């Protein structure tokens, strides 16, 4: 069975090479064509993606009154350089031997107005924090990994501290911090580099202080399927006519599907959650993309008010309208330096970024559509399907990854008493999951045939 976010399995898959799906091949082909035409000299295949020292898997910005905290989730603690811009209120954090594999965070109103990332020449990543006004650094530290979280780099800012900001301009912080170590604000005010005794990160391949990681499993060439149990924690999802909770049914189904896929020996599995926890929608996408998933399945159970007769499973893929909006939004962001289907995109090349994001999104939508059709065929032989168009399209956030085929499965209606009772029973869910496994087999067989053609 798969593991939850931040688990050794996820960290292992985060470092593995994504299998060469149609999306990856097409984007790489577009890069090659652009290079031939002289349009994209800065676009390069991310050939070293599996050999990186660390990956930033997530980013969060929180505000506490006038203060702000930036949290970056990394697979490994790495050396860093923290500096402030003299031209604008902006702080940059350079990490050695690291790539960005995160979905940019939704920013609350407050001191931090933007957070973007781009690759550094020679390796590494620069994370840029845009500010509404100059801010001093109160502290910066790593939090060690545990069973639920990866390593966390934490930057606490004190907006309005112009003197502290000026000191950071004059004395960038260099760090090879162990988990739990901090650089307090007072260090930045001594007129001396707060990490003057630390070795220069540019002169070494790895930091002098290593934070131990759990043992890593050997990389796998098996397709990786991400299973997302909808809702969870404080979000119960739909509540059935007799009180069944969607979050409990989706979790039971996700665990069952993970077991069924694992039993075949043909797939690796990652679960976005394996217990009753709340996850933001984009966090679910981030977990699957960071793991390098070849297919993303989000499990749900629907409900309708004032209609207890409608029943049947249905499948959703991203609508073309929602997909086009997502492609435009991704192309406008400065996080275009993300690895997109194995290709690093120069954030300054707006034209090519737009072309590649749009291409990846269109190809991903086509692959998602094919997976959905296999699911409709297979589920239709095992359980009732929604009578009116069982394959539908909508703008679900969990379906918007530009380079990962994604499908949302509504397993049935909790507002229908009969279907609610069936979904609460393990044998019925097992039949559902067996049909889904059959559809996954058909999808990857189709993909392999496409590879050979």
C-alpha positions as semicolon CSV with decimal commas, in nm:
position;residue;x (nm);y (nm);z (nm)
1;X;0,000;0,000;0,000
2;X;0,116;0,357;-0,059
3;X;0,229;0,611;0,197
4;X;0,105;0,952;0,296
5;X;0,259;1,291;0,213
6;X;0,606;1,345;0,349
7;X;0,661;0,970;0,388
8;X;0,976;0,789;0,271
9;X;0,782;0,665;-0,032
10;X;0,692;1,019;-0,138
11;X;1,047;1,143;-0,085
12;X;1,175;0,850;-0,289
13;X;0,939;0,916;-0,577
14;X;1,018;1,287;-0,564
15;X;1,371;1,200;-0,674
16;X;1,282;0,950;-0,944
17;X;1,261;1,033;-1,311
18;X;0,911;1,078;-1,445
19;X;0,837;0,808;-1,702
20;X;0,845;0,936;-2,062
21;X;0,472;0,990;-2,112
22;X;0,328;1,148;-2,422
23;X;0,322;1,481;-2,242
24;X;0,692;1,468;-2,163
25;X;0,789;1,355;-2,514
26;X;0,584;1,626;-2,680
27;X;0,713;1,905;-2,456
28;X;1,070;1,788;-2,506
29;X;1,005;1,783;-2,880
30;X;0,871;2,136;-2,867
31;X;1,185;2,244;-2,683
32;X;1,404;2,084;-2,950
33;X;1,204;2,253;-3,226
34;X;1,223;2,588;-3,050
35;X;1,599;2,551;-3,013
36;X;1,633;2,474;-3,385
37;X;1,441;2,790;-3,462
38;X;1,654;2,991;-3,223
39;X;1,354;3,076;-3,007
40;X;1,447;2,911;-2,681
41;X;1,821;2,903;-2,605
42;X;1,748;2,891;-2,230
43;X;1,512;2,593;-2,239
44;X;1,686;2,271;-2,143
45;X;1,575;1,920;-2,057
46;X;1,598;1,871;-1,683
47;X;1,836;1,579;-1,726
48;X;1,967;1,598;-1,371
49;X;1,628;1,601;-1,203
50;X;1,683;1,260;-1,045
51;X;2,031;1,344;-0,910
52;X;1,947;1,661;-0,722
53;X;2,043;1,703;-0,359
54;X;1,703;1,835;-0,260
55;X;1,366;1,944;-0,394
56;X;1,132;2,212;-0,263
57;X;0,798;2,031;-0,250
58;X;0,578;2,300;-0,100
59;X;0,560;2,665;0,000
60;X;0,337;2,838;0,253
61;X;0,304;3,201;0,359
62;X;0,128;3,287;0,682
63;X;0,073;3,624;0,846
64;X;0,058;3,689;1,217
65;X;-0,067;4,046;1,247
66;X;0,200;4,265;1,091
67;X;0,456;3,982;1,080
68;X;0,495;3,714;0,817
69;X;0,633;3,362;0,802
70;X;0,753;3,184;0,488
71;X;0,775;2,804;0,508
72;X;0,943;2,591;0,239
73;X;0,919;2,210;0,249
74;X;1,240;2,042;0,131
75;X;1,339;1,679;0,092
76;X;1,677;1,764;0,249
77;X;1,822;2,060;0,439
78;X;2,063;2,246;0,207
79;X;2,306;2,537;0,227
80;X;2,145;2,870;0,151
81;X;2,213;3,238;0,097
82;X;1,962;3,496;0,217
83;X;1,986;3,845;0,064
84;X;1,782;4,162;0,019
85;X;1,748;4,371;-0,297
86;X;1,861;4,733;-0,291
87;X;1,623;4,816;-0,577
88;X;1,289;4,699;-0,437
89;X;1,146;4,541;-0,120
90;X;1,242;4,186;-0,207
91;X;1,427;3,906;-0,029
92;X;1,584;3,615;-0,215
93;X;1,681;3,274;-0,080
94;X;1,931;3,077;-0,289
95;X;1,951;2,703;-0,221
96;X;2,240;2,493;-0,348
97;X;2,178;2,168;-0,534
98;X;1,801;2,208;-0,519
99;X;1,509;2,226;-0,761
100;X;1,162;2,379;-0,725
101;X;0,878;2,125;-0,750
102;X;0,604;2,310;-0,565
103;X;0,272;2,466;-0,651
104;X;0,301;2,839;-0,567
105;X;0,101;2,925;-0,255
106;X;-0,214;3,130;-0,236
107;X;-0,105;3,444;-0,051
108;X;-0,311;3,589;0,231
109;X;-0,339;3,966;0,246
110;X;-0,036;4,092;0,430
111;X;0,330;4,189;0,404
112;X;0,426;3,921;0,148
113;X;0,290;4,012;-0,196
114;X;0,456;3,747;-0,410
115;X;0,659;3,425;-0,398
116;X;0,826;3,289;-0,711
117;X;1,117;3,063;-0,802
118;X;1,367;3,024;-1,082
119;X;1,669;2,799;-1,142
120;X;2,021;2,930;-1,084
121;X;2,298;2,897;-1,337
122;X;2,516;2,606;-1,237
123;X;2,247;2,440;-1,028
124;X;2,024;2,541;-0,744
125;X;1,712;2,753;-0,714
126;X;1,636;3,111;-0,613
127;X;1,314;3,167;-0,421
128;X;1,207;3,532;-0,435
129;X;0,984;3,685;-0,169
130;X;0,824;4,014;-0,274
131;X;0,726;4,249;0,007
132;X;0,486;4,539;0,040
133;X;0,758;4,726;0,236
134;X;1,112;4,657;0,364
135;X;1,128;4,387;0,631
136;X;1,391;4,265;0,872
137;X;1,466;3,900;0,939
138;X;1,362;3,793;1,288
139;X;1,486;3,434;1,252
140;X;1,558;3,163;0,998
141;X;1,577;2,794;1,081
142;X;1,513;2,439;0,969
143;X;1,255;2,212;1,131
144;X;1,350;1,843;1,111
145;X;1,143;1,596;0,914
146;X;0,897;1,370;1,089
147;X;0,649;1,107;0,980
148;X;0,411;1,367;0,838
149;X;0,630;1,654;0,716
150;X;0,948;1,685;0,514
151;X;1,223;1,926;0,624
152;X;1,092;2,278;0,664
153;X;1,290;2,596;0,607
154;X;1,126;2,875;0,806
155;X;1,185;3,247;0,752
156;X;1,025;3,487;1,001
157;X;1,001;3,848;0,881
158;X;0,931;4,171;1,064
159;X;0,783;4,416;0,810
160;X;0,861;4,782;0,861
161;X;1,209;4,709;0,996
162;X;1,402;4,923;0,747
163;X;1,723;4,908;0,951
164;X;1,711;4,529;0,957
165;X;1,644;4,525;0,583
166;X;1,942;4,756;0,520
167;X;2,165;4,527;0,727
168;X;2,055;4,231;0,518
169;X;2,144;4,421;0,199
170;X;2,493;4,486;0,338
171;X;2,543;4,143;0,495
172;X;2,367;3,852;0,322
173;X;2,325;3,549;0,544
174;X;2,504;3,230;0,449
175;X;2,382;2,917;0,622
176;X;2,453;2,548;0,658
177;X;2,207;2,517;0,942
178;X;2,123;2,196;1,116
179;X;1,762;2,122;1,198
180;X;1,646;2,347;1,478
181;X;1,932;2,600;1,448
182;X;1,836;2,966;1,413
183;X;1,991;3,293;1,304
184;X;1,826;3,553;1,532
185;X;1,765;3,910;1,424
186;X;2,039;4,032;1,658
187;X;2,300;3,849;1,452
188;X;2,207;4,049;1,145
189;X;2,265;4,372;1,336
190;X;2,624;4,313;1,447
191;X;2,772;4,463;1,132
192;X;2,924;4,124;1,053
193;X;2,812;3,835;0,836
194;X;2,598;3,625;1,077
195;X;2,740;3,308;0,924
196;X;3,097;3,427;0,870
197;X;3,232;3,110;1,030
198;X;3,025;2,888;0,803
199;X;3,193;2,748;0,490
200;X;3,108;2,921;0,164
201;X;2,822;2,722;0,004
202;X;2,960;2,799;-0,341
203;X;3,280;2,614;-0,254
204;X;3,124;2,282;-0,159
205;X;2,883;2,038;-0,313
206;X;2,703;1,957;0,011
207;X;2,658;2,144;0,338
208;X;2,896;2,067;0,622
209;X;2,603;1,978;0,847
210;X;2,398;1,687;0,716
211;X;2,046;1,619;0,840
212;X;1,982;1,243;0,821
213;X;1,712;1,114;0,588
214;X;1,527;0,785;0,624
215;X;1,667;0,503;0,405
216;X;1,558;0,541;0,044
217;X;1,415;0,256;-0,158
218;X;1,564;0,180;-0,499
219;X;1,408;0,387;-0,779
220;X;1,127;0,211;-0,965
221;X;1,041;0,200;-1,334
222;X;0,682;0,101;-1,257
223;X;0,407;0,352;-1,336
224;X;0,322;0,562;-1,032
225;X;-0,048;0,614;-0,960
226;X;-0,148;0,893;-0,720
227;X;-0,471;0,826;-0,530
228;X;-0,646;1,121;-0,372
229;X;-0,912;1,052;-0,108
230;X;-1,140;1,355;-0,133
231;X;-1,208;1,581;0,167
232;X;-1,087;1,486;0,517
233;X;-1,028;1,634;0,860
234;X;-1,248;1,935;0,925
235;X;-1,400;1,896;0,577
236;X;-1,647;1,602;0,586
237;X;-1,753;1,645;0,224
238;X;-2,104;1,530;0,141
239;X;-2,317;1,388;0,421
240;X;-2,541;1,100;0,319
241;X;-2,913;1,084;0,367
242;X;-2,849;0,838;0,653
243;X;-2,540;1,010;0,788
244;X;-2,250;0,848;0,599
245;X;-1,958;1,092;0,553
246;X;-1,793;1,132;0,214
247;X;-1,448;1,175;0,372
248;X;-1,471;0,831;0,535
249;X;-1,596;0,654;0,224
250;X;-1,328;0,812;0,002
251;X;-1,051;0,719;0,246
252;X;-1,170;0,357;0,269
253;X;-1,190;0,342;-0,111
254;X;-0,844;0,498;-0,157
255;X;-0,685;0,251;0,084
256;X;-0,862;-0,035;-0,094
257;X;-0,748;0,086;-0,435
258;X;-0,389;0,124;-0,313
259;X;-0,397;-0,236;-0,186
260;X;-0,548;-0,363;-0,512
261;X;-0,290;-0,183;-0,728
262;X;-0,003;-0,293;-0,506
263;X;-0,119;-0,655;-0,522
264;X;-0,077;-0,658;-0,901
265;X;0,295;-0,587;-0,873
266;X;0,258;-0,363;-1,177
267;X;0,231;-0,023;-1,009
268;X;0,376;0,203;-0,743
269;X;0,126;0,405;-0,542
270;X;0,129;0,733;-0,352
271;X;-0,166;0,847;-0,139
272;X;-0,231;1,215;-0,083
273;X;-0,372;1,117;0,257
274;X;-0,391;0,787;0,441
275;X;-0,574;0,912;0,748
276;X;-0,839;1,164;0,847
277;X;-0,656;1,488;0,773
278;X;-0,747;1,808;0,591
279;X;-0,554;1,892;0,273
280;X;-0,596;2,201;0,057
281;X;-0,684;2,122;-0,304
282;X;-0,357;2,249;-0,449
283;X;-0,165;2,058;-0,182
284;X;-0,312;1,736;-0,323
285;X;-0,185;1,827;-0,669
286;X;0,153;1,925;-0,525
287;X;0,196;1,590;-0,351
288;X;0,120;1,397;-0,669
289;X;0,339;1,613;-0,895
290;X;0,629;1,611;-0,649
291;X;0,610;1,231;-0,640
292;X;0,626;1,220;-1,022
293;X;0,285;1,056;-1,063
294;X;0,201;0,919;-1,407
295;X;-0,174;0,922;-1,335
296;X;-0,378;1,106;-1,070
297;X;-0,715;0,974;-0,950
298;X;-0,929;1,175;-0,708
299;X;-1,208;0,975;-0,538
300;X;-1,535;1,139;-0,432
301;X;-1,902;1,065;-0,363
302;X;-2,164;1,312;-0,484
303;X;-2,484;1,442;-0,325
304;X;-2,785;1,633;-0,450
305;X;-3,027;1,837;-0,244
306;X;-3,395;1,766;-0,294
307;X;-3,328;1,471;-0,522
308;X;-3,289;1,125;-0,371
309;X;-3,346;0,935;-0,697
310;X;-3,031;1,020;-0,892
311;X;-2,760;0,755;-0,859
312;X;-2,463;0,615;-1,047
313;X;-2,088;0,665;-1,083
314;X;-1,950;0,939;-1,305
315;X;-1,607;1,051;-1,426
316;X;-1,478;1,408;-1,458
317;X;-1,189;1,550;-1,655
318;X;-1,082;1,912;-1,689
319;X;-1,296;2,117;-1,924
320;X;-1,126;2,293;-2,214
321;X;-1,240;2,630;-2,082
322;X;-1,099;2,566;-1,737
323;X;-0,787;2,418;-1,893
324;X;-0,729;2,724;-2,110
325;X;-0,770;2,953;-1,808
326;X;-0,523;2,742;-1,612
327;X;-0,271;2,744;-1,896
328;X;-0,294;3,122;-1,919
329;X;-0,252;3,160;-1,544
330;X;0,047;2,925;-1,536
331;X;0,209;3,103;-1,826
332;X;0,172;3,441;-1,657
333;X;0,331;3,332;-1,332
334;X;0,700;3,370;-1,272
335;X;0,714;3,018;-1,141
336;X;0,747;2,898;-1,499
337;X;1,091;2,778;-1,391
338;X;0,913;2,471;-1,252
339;X;1,007;2,145;-1,415
340;X;0,726;2,091;-1,665
341;X;0,717;1,731;-1,789
342;X;1,093;1,709;-1,736
343;X;1,176;2,044;-1,897
344;X;1,297;2,355;-1,717
345;X;1,139;2,672;-1,856
346;X;1,321;3,003;-1,842
347;X;1,083;3,241;-1,659
348;X;1,201;3,532;-1,872
349;X;1,097;3,368;-2,199
350;X;0,727;3,453;-2,183
351;X;0,645;3,345;-2,540
352;X;0,795;2,999;-2,515
353;X;0,663;2,953;-2,162
354;X;0,312;3,018;-2,289
355;X;0,357;2,778;-2,581
356;X;0,497;2,496;-2,368
357;X;0,245;2,531;-2,087
358;X;-0,039;2,534;-2,339
359;X;0,104;2,233;-2,522
360;X;0,151;2,034;-2,202
361;X;-0,198;2,123;-2,082
362;X;-0,360;2,017;-2,410
363;X;-0,173;1,686;-2,423
364;X;-0,246;1,619;-2,059
365;X;-0,615;1,687;-2,119
366;X;-0,614;1,436;-2,407
367;X;-0,447;1,168;-2,193
368;X;-0,689;1,240;-1,909
369;X;-0,981;1,203;-2,151
370;X;-0,850;0,863;-2,263
371;X;-0,812;0,744;-1,903
372;X;-1,167;0,861;-1,830
373;X;-1,308;0,667;-2,123
374;X;-1,140;0,348;-2,001
375;X;-1,287;0,413;-1,656
376;X;-1,637;0,459;-1,797
377;X;-1,612;0,132;-1,991
378;X;-1,475;-0,068;-1,698
379;X;-1,701;0,079;-1,427
380;X;-2,005;0,031;-1,649
381;X;-1,950;-0,346;-1,631
382;X;-1,934;-0,349;-1,250
383;X;-2,161;-0,080;-1,104
384;X;-2,441;0,149;-1,220
385;X;-2,329;0,460;-1,410
386;X;-2,497;0,797;-1,415
387;X;-2,751;0,769;-1,694
388;X;-2,698;1,115;-1,841
389;X;-2,338;1,150;-1,965
390;X;-2,126;0,952;-1,716
391;X;-1,812;1,126;-1,850
392;X;-1,831;1,497;-1,775
393;X;-1,595;1,794;-1,773
394;X;-1,555;2,067;-1,513
395;X;-1,296;2,302;-1,366
396;X;-1,198;2,104;-1,054
397;X;-0,876;2,242;-0,901
398;X;-0,736;1,892;-0,844
399;X;-0,745;1,830;-1,221
400;X;-0,538;2,132;-1,323
401;X;-0,182;1,992;-1,317
402;X;-0,032;2,086;-1,656
403;X;0,177;1,769;-1,697
404;X;-0,006;1,491;-1,509
405;X;-0,312;1,311;-1,653
406;X;-0,584;1,359;-1,391
407;X;-0,933;1,217;-1,342
408;X;-1,195;1,271;-1,071
409;X;-1,422;0,975;-0,995
410;X;-1,761;1,033;-0,834
411;X;-1,832;0,684;-0,703
412;X;-2,203;0,746;-0,651
413;X;-2,461;0,961;-0,472
414;X;-2,487;0,970;-0,094
415;X;-2,820;1,146;-0,134
416;X;-2,957;0,816;-0,268
417;X;-3,023;0,585;0,028
418;X;-2,952;0,265;-0,165
419;X;-2,626;0,389;-0,310
420;X;-2,518;0,537;0,024
421;X;-2,564;0,195;0,184
422;X;-2,368;0,024;-0,094
423;X;-2,074;0,268;-0,078
424;X;-2,048;0,206;0,296
425;X;-1,998;-0,166;0,232
426;X;-1,651;-0,306;0,163
427;X;-1,761;-0,568;-0,098
428;X;-1,925;-0,301;-0,314
429;X;-1,621;-0,073;-0,287
430;X;-1,397;-0,370;-0,372
431;X;-1,594;-0,423;-0,693
432;X;-1,553;-0,055;-0,773
433;X;-1,178;-0,066;-0,710
434;X;-1,134;-0,382;-0,916
435;X;-1,302;-0,206;-1,209
436;X;-1,074;0,095;-1,162
437;X;-0,766;-0,132;-1,164
438;X;-0,891;-0,286;-1,490
439;X;-0,925;0,063;-1,640
440;X;-0,575;0,161;-1,522
441;X;-0,436;-0,152;-1,689
442;X;-0,610;-0,055;-2,012
443;X;-0,483;0,303;-1,992
444;X;-0,117;0,212;-1,946
445;X;-0,142;-0,056;-2,217
446;X;-0,274;0,215;-2,448
447;X;0,009;0,445;-2,346
448;X;0,270;0,180;-2,421
449;X;0,110;0,119;-2,761
450;X;0,130;0,492;-2,828
451;X;0,498;0,485;-2,734
452;X;0,566;0,213;-2,991
453;X;0,371;0,382;-3,270
